[in-house]
């Protein structure tokens, strides 16, 4: 059987995001397969800002330059696209979609969030028609879990929509001996995401400030990129917090070290484009209790009291309440950590992810 030639069109690291990491894994793993030949068009925009979906002249010029690579569509059998979820996030792939359609290539679109459908319903007039036209050219649509399927339903038939669980890289599945050596006596808190308001970073920092005011001992490490517009308020918090350290953007070895050190992972997100953060699965796999929100597709992979605890969006007091619970009931660490490691090992291996993706690709 001849190899299927796949062109991956979407962001790759750097910067590292959930989408760019997923695309990198898809590229590296499919390359190993005897059934595929894989090439990429990297659409990562290097400058980080919180206003995702906003269009600047600099960003527009960057994406216009990327259009010259659309000719690669014609030498491939399958075009695998991870589009944005805004009007511009879809339209910037228009030439690739049109080229694939005209040359009768299979188009697979994989979305990693829960805003695409809402964006479509918010549009009107020509923009809505263009958006629908481009998305309706999708042969197979992939979402992270069943609750996110409505994002594709305005565009393609339900039987062409597939749920594909996310993954954790192998390095973050620690050996049992490593888990046994972790400290579950003190509060060791980690935040691992871009420091965006909607990711809940300032709700967490406010909660940590309350812990210090109430003289509850803890240690916290905050990792991620700070948008320029958030620099001042972030630095103000960090200057007040004695037991919180901002360590900046981390690479894979630094992330691994960070998750070995921590025992509580906090992501109080209400991010508009959130899907199902890989960071939550990484925290589970590496033996952490998770505090997060019942937002987007998170309830599909997270159960309150089993994997950790839900907190309310934009409510630091509920974060503090769960910290107190873990201080008062240390046995919760053992139970929840065991649940998380077992669930992650059984469900979120890269091998599972790639096997399921290959089944989707070959499904007729």
Secondary structure by P-SEA (a helix, b strand, c coil): ccbbbbbbbccccccccaaaaaaaaaaaaaaacccbbbbbbcccccccccccccccaaaaaaaaaacccccccccccbbbbbccccaaaaaaaaaaaaaaaaaccbbbbbbccccaaaaaaacccaaaaaaaaaaacccbbbccccccccccccccccccbbbbbbbbcccccccaaaaaaccccccbbbbbcccccccaaaaaaaaaaaaaaacccbbbbbbbbbcccaaaaaaaaaaacccccccccccaaaaaaaaaaccbbbbbcccccccccaaaaaaaaabbbbbbcccccccccccccccbbbbccccaaaaaaaaaaaaaccaaaaaaaaaaaaaaaacccaaaaaaaaaaaaacc
